[in-house]
Amino acid sequence: MNIHQLSVNHDERQDRLLLRLNTQDLQEFRFWLTRRMTLRLMPAIEQSAKRLEAAQPGVAVTDAPSQQLLTELKRDAFLKKADFDTPFENRATQWPLGAEPLLITDAHMSIPPGGALEISFEDKSDPAQARSCQLHLQVSLVHGMAHLIRQASEKAEWSAVSSPVPATEAGPVLAPEPPRYAH
C-alpha cells in the first residue's frame, strides 16, 4: 500500500478522531480512534518514532536524551517540509475495509528489520465480524500521523493527548513482544 495522504479530524457527534489514509492506487482506509485508544496509542507511536530515528544508517545514538533530541530534530525537519495545506483528496474508488470506519479496539506495533513501523489496527467490537488492517509506515509518515493526531486532539480539547509524554514517564512501550492496546 503506497500511502498518498493522511488526514485526522475530530467528529464532534461521535467524539472520536477519524483517521483517513488514501493511497496512490485510489484506495481509502478509514479508522475511528476513541480518546481512550488515542491516549494509549500516542506514547507508543512517539516511542516508535524514536526507535526508527535511532535505527537510521549512520546514526549512533545510545542514550535516551540524545535519542530524544535526535527525534525532535528529525520531526521538526520533516514538519517544516511536509504539506499540511493541501486538502485531503476524496478521489478513492475502493474502500477495502468498507465505507464505515474501522473502530480501533486493538493495536499491535512492531519494528521489523527494514526500518518501518508495522501497525495493525483491529476492530473486535463484534467478534463475529472482526476486521483488521496492517500498515507499514516509514518514519516520516509516523511523524506526520503523530502530528495530525496531536492537532486533532487539541481541537477536540483532549488535553492529555495533545502534549507528548516525556520518555521517562512513558516507560518502555515497545518490548520484544509487540504491545497490544485494547479498550
Phi, psi and omega in degrees: 000117176265104183287129180262314182216154173237147176215139175224122179225148177273129174261110186296320181296317180278340190050051178222161173264136176257111177265123179237138176235134169240154187246168178299330182263030171064036173255149175231136178242133182236137182223138171266132172245117174283166178299317181299314179295320180298317178300324181279327186280322187300314178300324179291321178296315180294322177294322178296320178299319178298314181295320179295317179295318181291338182270359180296146178302138178084002180256127180234071180248122183244329183269151185300315180298320179293321178296318178298314180297315178301314180298316179296318178296315179294318179298314180297320178296318178296314184296329178294326183258355180287150180260100178258003183267331181291126180297152178297129183276123178265062184244014182296145175245352180221141176233086186305331179263001184099168182287330179280135180299149175283122176281112184284111177255338179219147176218137178234137180231146173206160176237093179284168175303137181124347171078036175228154176272124173261121179233129180248120176260134181230146173242105179248022181295331175235099184305333180287338181230043180299136179230157178207164179209134179250131180246146174243110185246125171291162186303324179297321178290328176296314177299316181296315180296316179299318179298313181294322178295318178298316179299313181295325178294322177295316178297326179281353183064037173267072191304323182293336181276326191287339179257126181302141179277126177303147184304325182291331179276328185289330182071182179289126183253313181258101179264176177306323174277124181302137181292156180228129180239128181224154176282000000 
